[in-house]
Amino acid sequence: MPTIAVDKAGLFKALGQDYTTEEFDQLCFDFGIELDEDTSLSQKPVVNGKQEPAQLKIEIPANRYDMLCFEGISLMLNIFLGKRTSPDYRLVAPPKGELQVIHVNKETARIRPFVTGAVLRNIKFTKENYESFIALQDKLHQNLARQRSLVAIGTHDLDTIEGPFSYEALPPGKIQFVPLNQTRSMTGAELMKFYEGDRNLSRYLPIIRDSPVYPVIYDSKRTVCSLPPVINGNHSKITLNTSNVFIEMTATDRTKLDICINIVVSMFSQYTEDPFTVEPVKIVSPHNYQSRESPDLTPRETQAEVSYINDRCGLSLTPSDICSLLKRMSYTASPSRASRDLIDVQVPPTRADVLHQADIMEDVAIAYGFNKLPRSFPSKSGTIAQPLMINKLSDIVRMEAAMAGWSEVMPLILCSHDENFAWLNRKDDGNTAVRLANPKTAEYQVVRTTLLPGLLKTIRENKHHSVPMKIFEVSDVAFKDVSLERKSRNERHFAAAWYGKSSGFEIVHGLMDRVMLMLKSAFVTGEEGLKSKGVAEAAYWIDEVDDPTFFEGHAAAIHVRIDGKEQVIGVFGILHPTVLEKFELRYPVSTLEMNIEVFL
């Protein structure tokens, strides 16, 4: 969970009351946040010759993006304490009556397809709230925006630029501007080289570096506002003297984009001349049907059941009581006219985390007081979950193989195409293996259809160990299956490999016999979690098979008959010398692989 450091004196002033550390810790607990540290209790560091003022480090739940700054924390705590009401966020027209416009070029779909914007008019910055404004953007970039890969935020002094704006995607060589806090003009390609060694910005370069086009925002005079998600232009940088702020955001995720713009303008619109007012921006993007006015600060309307809230909290609250409690959590709520068991709730634009009436119920419990909730024993006895049959079956096989002296390994489920087919002397018909659309390396191209490559690579990487080696794996393989919704299916397999100076064929055969015997025994005795009358009367046998993976005349298919249905579930034998050569193994290897799902 993110930790936010706020000025202690400033926060207590905003709350209109001084607290001891214990009192504020209790307030945080009551609201559902946690006081991590009060620096006034320890030695405060000296910065630029001055001792840093006392800070409160508060741990915020990961879903409360509206509390990632001083403004959000003070606002929510004041509402919780009943010292102020929930703000009425309003969109207002600009002084000249015409909205700022961002025209979106269709080429942006190749790199960052979404954009939004807003204007904060007549805002008053102080050193403290200016730093908080920058810090909020950093926190959103780190958390919700996933290091700017999903959303990038740019803020500009509107008085230094002029709309309408255009959002374009151009080749790096055609983009030229002076980056923030620099004096030299650079092209997009030069900028990438310049910031390679920068401790902060270098982490964002890979997001667009290899793209043939870079996203860029221009004003009407072709002045570069920003090169998202890397850096803004120096021309429009904001300062303490900025009074009109133009906010633009680009994104690959529309939902995250809307959340970020709502959070930023909601938190800092309280510093505008007319508090909690925001000037919208018109987005013109017909090619992807994203034309609109942004942001949308309209509260979301939903409903919650009174009976559900009371049942989960163990209370007997009336609809009016619940509405009063929700008011402390920044909601607007009223009893529904449609039903006595419903309340109509308006969720503020800052609360993107409210997705279900369970979230509303949680806030009711917080407002009521966790420590005040009635305590009782569960109405139903506590139980231990029953394992899935396939996992229970897998554990039985694992246990038997381990007790027979074999060591379990857990290779990766991805492998190269050659390891899965050519190196095993098998051909790919194009309808078997699930391929990765964009593999990063040749080593991870397909989802394995057999466990053998993983076992053989494990032996190859451990050839310095003494022989013989006896290893096994119980895990999933995957196959294409166009009849299913996801066009693929998993299958649980058991595989084992013997590596030594002798072939070990009889040892692998013995392991197979032991596993088959114990599987039948487990079903006959009705071991917990296994129920299959057919398996109790199952039979198995082996037949010689011609398989190019194995040495000719030294391989056998495993047949089973369950409920009168006969099928081949696997194969074992001595690997062909060409297979050993591909995996760089100098001693003989005998392997066993079979599908254990047929026993369910």
Secondary structure, DSSP 8 states (H G I E B T S, - for coil): --EEEEEHHHHHHHHTS---HHHHHHHHHHHT-EEEEEGGGS---EETTEE---EEEEE--TT-GGGSSHHHHHHHHHHHTTSS-----EE---TTS--EEEEE-GGGGGT--EEEEEEE-SB---HHHHHHHHHHHHHHHHTTTTTTTSEEEEEEEGGGS-S-EEEEEE-GGG-EE-BTT--S-EEHHHHHHHTTT-TTTGGGGGGTTTSSSEEEEE-TT--EEEETTTEEBSTT---TT--SEEEEEEES-HHHHHHHHHHHHHHHGGGBSSTTEEEEEEEE-GGGT--EEE-----EEEEEEHHHHHHHHT----HHHHHHHHHTTT-EEEE-SS-TTEEEEEE-TT-TT--SHHHHHHHHHHHH-GGGS-----SS--------HHHHHHHHHHHHHHHTT-EE----SEE-HHHHTGGGT----SSSSEE-SS-SSTTS-EE-S-SHHHHHHHHHTTTTS-S-EEEEEEEEEEEE-TTSTTSEEEEEEEEEEEESSS--HHHHHHHHHHHHHHHHHHHHTT-TT---HHHHT-EEEEEE---TTEEEEEEEEEEEEETTEEEEEEEEEEE-HHHHHHTT--S-EEEEEEE-GGG-
